[in-house]
Amino acid sequence: PSDVNAWEELAELYIKTENYKQAAFCYEEVILWKPQSFHHINFLAETYFTLGGLDNLVLARKYYSQSLLLNKTNNLRGLFGLQATTSAILSQKGA
C-alpha cells in the first residue's frame, strides 16, 4: 500500500494479530508520510516496547523521546512510555 491510511490500518491489523515486527514496519512507513505526528511515533515506540529485548527497548526510548520533542505539553503517553522504557532498560542491564 502506498496510501498512509492503508499503512495505518495494516499496522492495526498486525497489532491485533500480535505480529509486532510487521506492525513496526508499517508504523515506520506512516512516519515517513507524517513525520510530525507524535501520535504515530508513540504507536511505533509502544510496538518496539512490546517486542522487548534491549535493542527494541533502546529504539522505543528513542521514539518516545522524539514524540516528546514534537509535543511537550500534551503528551502524557510519551512521558509515561519514556519512563517505563528507561526502567525496563535499566532492569535488563542489571542496574
Order of alpha helices (4+ residues) and beta strands (2+ residues): alpha-alpha-alpha-alpha-alpha
